């Protein structure tokens, strides 16, 4: 099967995807404990380090999990295959997912390098390959992984947007790491722009809570967004980690 896509820049670093991985384990536990679990890490880049880390995290909760690292570069795949192990493989593949039917696809810092008009087709191609009840995480993060965001999709479409915040900076700093489908919509009049403005406002309003620890301030910020009628998912335990997830219907653009 011919790989679909183009070679990415491929930069990566250890622990760069720890935040979306931990969120995935926390929020999709039942799915990840399937005995036949197959997880695809799409576009692992120059080094397979984050794929190896993902496999390690999954094997702690599901020793039978299979993780398949895909990259469109045969050279990268050839080098990565030396790191193969039980439950961890590498192969050439793109948005067609090498013909596999995974339960989870993690595609980070891949679609960021495409034009926004190409995102829907890439999503559809991956969705067509999903196993029943499968999910896709299409996300972007900075070089350290402190700032990140991702769209979670199922076979029917996008379900939510997650924002992983760095409490050392304003929450709206995550705007530079929005998924490709949203980054060009961060302009006045668009829901994602209002979301980030409200997020900054709640963060400032709860600044006094920092004396009790930044986790208390993060939890209060999540509750504050919910009080503004944003459909914030999960709950304080995850908000305190600096991850806020918004139901996708609230982000539907006015012109869509």
C-alpha positions as CSV (number, residue, x, y, z in Angstrom):
1,X,0.0,0.0,0.0
2,X,1.4,3.4,-1.0
3,X,2.0,5.7,1.9
4,X,-0.2,8.8,1.9
5,X,1.5,12.1,3.0
6,X,4.8,13.9,2.9
7,X,7.9,13.5,5.0
8,X,7.8,15.7,8.1
9,X,10.7,17.7,9.6
10,X,11.0,14.9,12.1
11,X,12.3,16.8,15.2
12,X,11.6,15.2,18.5
13,X,12.8,14.9,22.1
14,X,12.4,12.7,25.1
15,X,9.3,13.2,27.2
16,X,7.9,15.7,24.6
17,X,4.6,13.9,24.4
18,X,4.2,12.9,28.1
19,X,1.2,15.2,28.7
20,X,-1.1,13.9,25.9
21,X,0.1,10.4,26.7
22,X,-0.9,10.7,30.4
23,X,-4.2,12.3,29.5
24,X,-4.9,9.4,27.1
25,X,-4.2,6.8,29.8
26,X,-6.4,8.7,32.3
27,X,-9.4,9.4,30.1
28,X,-9.5,6.4,27.8
29,X,-8.5,3.7,30.3
30,X,-11.2,1.1,29.2
31,X,-10.2,1.4,25.6
32,X,-6.5,1.0,26.3
33,X,-7.1,-2.1,28.4
34,X,-8.5,-4.1,25.5
35,X,-6.6,-7.4,25.0
36,X,-6.4,-6.8,21.3
37,X,-5.3,-3.1,21.6
38,X,-3.4,-1.7,18.6
39,X,-2.0,1.9,18.9
40,X,-0.4,3.7,16.0
41,X,2.1,6.5,16.5
42,X,2.0,8.3,13.2
43,X,5.0,10.3,12.0
44,X,7.5,9.4,14.8
45,X,10.3,11.4,13.1
46,X,14.0,11.2,13.1
47,X,14.2,9.1,16.3
48,X,11.5,6.8,17.7
49,X,12.0,7.9,21.3
50,X,8.4,9.1,21.8
51,X,7.0,5.9,20.3
52,X,9.1,3.9,22.7
53,X,7.9,6.0,25.6
54,X,4.3,5.6,24.5
55,X,4.8,1.8,24.4
56,X,6.2,1.9,27.9
57,X,3.3,3.9,29.3
58,X,0.7,1.6,27.7
59,X,2.5,-1.7,28.7
60,X,2.3,-0.6,32.3
61,X,-1.5,-0.8,32.1
62,X,-1.9,-3.4,29.3
63,X,1.0,-5.8,28.8
64,X,-0.7,-7.1,25.7
65,X,-0.8,-3.8,23.9
66,X,0.7,-3.5,20.4
67,X,2.3,-0.2,19.4
68,X,3.2,0.4,15.8
69,X,5.3,3.4,14.9
70,X,4.7,4.7,11.4
71,X,6.7,7.1,9.3
72,X,6.6,7.9,5.6
73,X,10.4,7.9,5.5
74,X,11.8,4.4,4.8
75,X,15.2,5.6,6.1
76,X,13.8,6.6,9.4
77,X,11.8,3.3,9.7
78,X,14.9,1.3,8.9
79,X,16.9,3.0,11.7
80,X,14.0,2.6,14.2
81,X,13.6,-1.1,13.6
82,X,16.6,-1.8,15.7
83,X,14.5,-0.6,18.7
84,X,11.7,-3.1,18.0
85,X,10.6,-5.2,20.9
86,X,7.7,-7.3,22.2
87,X,4.6,-5.1,21.5
88,X,6.6,-2.5,19.6
89,X,7.1,-2.4,15.9
90,X,7.9,0.1,13.2
91,X,6.8,0.3,9.5
92,X,6.5,2.7,6.6
93,X,3.1,4.4,6.5
94,X,1.2,7.6,6.3
95,X,-2.5,8.6,6.7
96,X,-3.6,5.3,5.3
97,X,-2.1,3.8,8.5
98,X,-0.3,1.1,6.6
99,X,-3.7,-0.7,6.2
100,X,-4.0,-1.4,9.9
101,X,-7.2,-0.9,11.9
102,X,-5.9,0.7,15.2
103,X,-7.9,1.5,18.3
104,X,-5.8,4.7,18.9
105,X,-3.9,6.9,16.5
106,X,-1.5,9.5,18.0
107,X,-0.5,12.0,15.2
108,X,1.5,14.8,16.8
109,X,3.3,17.6,15.0
110,X,2.3,16.0,11.7
111,X,-0.6,17.9,10.2
112,X,0.9,21.2,11.5
113,X,3.2,21.0,8.5
114,X,0.3,20.8,6.0
115,X,-2.1,23.4,4.7
116,X,-5.3,23.8,6.7
117,X,-7.3,22.8,3.6
118,X,-5.6,19.4,3.6
119,X,-6.6,18.5,7.2
120,X,-10.2,17.2,6.5
121,X,-9.0,14.7,3.9
122,X,-6.2,13.5,6.2
123,X,-8.7,13.1,9.0
124,X,-11.1,11.2,6.8
125,X,-8.4,8.8,5.6
126,X,-7.4,8.0,9.2
127,X,-11.0,7.7,10.4
128,X,-11.7,5.2,7.6
129,X,-9.1,2.9,9.2
130,X,-10.2,3.1,12.8
131,X,-11.3,0.1,14.7
132,X,-14.7,0.2,16.3
133,X,-14.7,2.8,19.1
134,X,-11.3,4.0,18.1
135,X,-9.9,7.5,18.6
136,X,-7.4,9.8,16.9
137,X,-5.3,12.4,18.7
138,X,-4.3,15.1,16.2
139,X,-2.0,17.5,18.1
140,X,0.8,19.9,18.3
141,X,3.3,20.7,21.1
142,X,6.3,22.8,21.7
143,X,9.9,21.4,21.8
144,X,9.7,20.6,25.5
145,X,6.1,19.4,25.6
146,X,5.1,22.0,28.2
147,X,2.6,23.6,25.8
148,X,0.4,21.3,23.7
149,X,-3.1,21.0,22.2
150,X,-4.9,18.2,20.4
151,X,-8.2,17.4,18.8
152,X,-9.7,14.0,19.7
153,X,-11.7,12.4,16.9
154,X,-13.7,9.3,16.5
155,X,-15.0,7.7,13.3
156,X,-17.8,10.3,13.1
157,X,-15.7,13.5,13.6
158,X,-13.9,15.7,16.1
159,X,-15.2,15.3,19.7
160,X,-13.0,17.7,21.8
161,X,-10.1,20.0,22.0
162,X,-7.6,19.6,24.8
163,X,-5.2,22.4,25.9
164,X,-2.1,21.5,28.0
165,X,-1.1,24.7,29.7
166,X,2.2,25.9,31.1
167,X,1.5,27.8,34.3
168,X,4.7,29.8,33.9
169,X,3.1,31.8,31.1
170,X,-0.4,33.2,30.2
171,X,-2.8,30.4,29.2
172,X,-3.3,31.9,25.8
173,X,0.4,31.2,25.0
174,X,-0.9,27.8,23.9
175,X,-2.3,29.6,20.8
176,X,1.0,29.1,19.0
177,X,0.5,25.3,19.4
178,X,-3.1,25.0,18.3
179,X,-3.8,22.2,15.9
180,X,-3.7,23.2,12.2
181,X,-7.5,23.0,11.9
182,X,-7.8,25.9,14.5
183,X,-4.7,27.9,14.5
184,X,-5.8,30.1,11.6
185,X,-9.2,30.7,13.3
186,X,-7.7,32.4,16.4
187,X,-9.0,35.8,15.3
188,X,-11.8,38.0,16.8
189,X,-15.3,36.6,16.1
190,X,-14.2,33.0,16.2
191,X,-15.0,30.7,19.2
192,X,-11.4,29.6,19.8
193,X,-10.3,33.2,20.1
194,X,-13.0,33.8,22.7
195,X,-12.1,30.7,24.5
196,X,-8.5,31.8,24.9
197,X,-9.5,35.3,26.0
198,X,-11.9,33.8,28.6
199,X,-9.1,31.4,29.7
200,X,-6.7,34.3,30.3
201,X,-9.4,36.2,32.2
202,X,-10.2,33.3,34.5
203,X,-6.5,32.7,35.1
204,X,-6.0,36.3,36.2
205,X,-9.1,36.3,38.3
206,X,-7.8,33.3,40.3
207,X,-4.2,34.6,40.7
208,X,-4.7,34.9,44.5
209,X,-5.0,31.1,44.7
210,X,-1.4,30.8,43.7
211,X,-0.5,31.1,47.4
212,X,-2.1,27.7,47.9
213,X,-0.2,26.2,44.9
214,X,-0.6,26.5,41.1
215,X,-2.7,23.4,41.0
216,X,-5.5,25.1,42.9
217,X,-5.3,28.0,40.5
218,X,-5.5,25.7,37.5
219,X,-8.6,23.9,39.0
220,X,-10.3,27.2,39.7
221,X,-9.6,28.3,36.1
222,X,-11.3,25.2,34.8
223,X,-14.3,25.8,37.0
224,X,-14.4,29.4,35.9
225,X,-14.5,28.5,32.3
226,X,-17.4,26.1,33.0
227,X,-19.2,28.9,34.8
228,X,-18.9,30.9,31.6
229,X,-20.9,28.1,29.9
230,X,-18.0,26.5,28.2
231,X,-18.5,22.7,28.1
232,X,-15.3,21.8,30.0
233,X,-14.9,18.1,30.2
234,X,-13.1,15.9,32.8
235,X,-12.8,17.4,36.2
236,X,-10.6,19.1,38.8
237,X,-8.2,16.1,39.1
238,X,-7.2,16.6,35.4
239,X,-7.5,20.4,35.5
240,X,-5.0,20.5,38.3
241,X,-2.5,19.0,35.8
242,X,-3.0,22.0,33.5
243,X,-5.1,20.2,30.9
244,X,-8.5,21.5,30.0
245,X,-10.7,19.7,27.4
246,X,-13.6,21.5,25.7
247,X,-16.4,19.7,23.8
248,X,-15.9,20.3,20.1
249,X,-19.4,21.6,19.4
250,X,-18.5,24.8,21.3
251,X,-15.7,25.5,18.9
252,X,-17.7,25.1,15.7
253,X,-16.8,28.1,13.6
254,X,-19.6,30.6,12.8
255,X,-19.0,30.2,9.0
256,X,-19.3,26.4,9.3
